[in-house]
Amino acid sequence: MTLEEVMEHLAQLGSEQTKKTFLRHGAREPLYGVKVGDLKKLVKVVKKDRELALALYASGNTDAMYLAGLSIDPKTMTKAELQLWAGQANWYMLTEYTVAGVAAESSSALELAREWLQSPNELLATCGWSTYANYISVTPDEKLDLHEIASLLEQARTTIHTERNRVRYTMNSFVIIVGTYCEPLSKLALEVAAEIGGVQVAVGQTACKVPLASAYLHKVEAMGRIGKKKKTCIC
């Protein structure tokens, strides 16, 4: 499919109701309002066409940018391309899911995560925390830098409640991800989760809630799923 054909198809799939929902969550124009489930179905049609995916992201349309993240092969993405994507992402759904997911499965995952999570730019910082969390979820424990991850847990423990709004959300998610997917640090993550308690995040006019990390981790433990890695973090 050509870029024009895909954009036309996205326009047909979009709805005003979904568009309004995305806008309430912080999305920026332009967008058609295509449900994520419909975007995932479209991947089968778009396939892993690298040039098309890059063009979709460059369009600046939220629906097209999300589709690009679903259809690109992360292994083909250069550090410069991922930095460009992160800089062009203009709301949390793109930074915390699209860019972070692709970056986490790229060869530049750790380098970019370390750079972004310390950024003074709120969106880049959220992208960094989410990238590192996603990387942990798909990487064998023996390949992880456990000392560094423990240090990041300590950073979350001591700074989460004074951090910027969406950074608080992704820090809380980081604690959950470590406790869920990194068995050697699961107990430490649970200790941090218990200490930080509830995390307050302004979610605008939405029904979204911030999960209580300690309760979430206890459920994962009860299900016997601690340490079971994901096959992919792109969703």
Buried (B, 14 or more C-beta within 10 A) or exposed (E): BEBEEBBEBBEEBBEEEBBEBBBBBBBBEEBBBBBBEBBBEBBEEBEEBBEBBBBBBBBBBBBBBBBBBBBBEBEBBEBEBBBBBBEEBBBBBBBBBBBBBBBBBBEBBBEBBBBBBEBEBBBBBBBBBBBBBBBBBBBEBEEBEBEEBBEBBEBBBEEBBEBBEBBBBBBBBBBBBBBBBBBBBBEBBBBBBBBBEEBEBEBEEEEEEBBBBBEBBBEBBEEEEBBEBBEEBBE
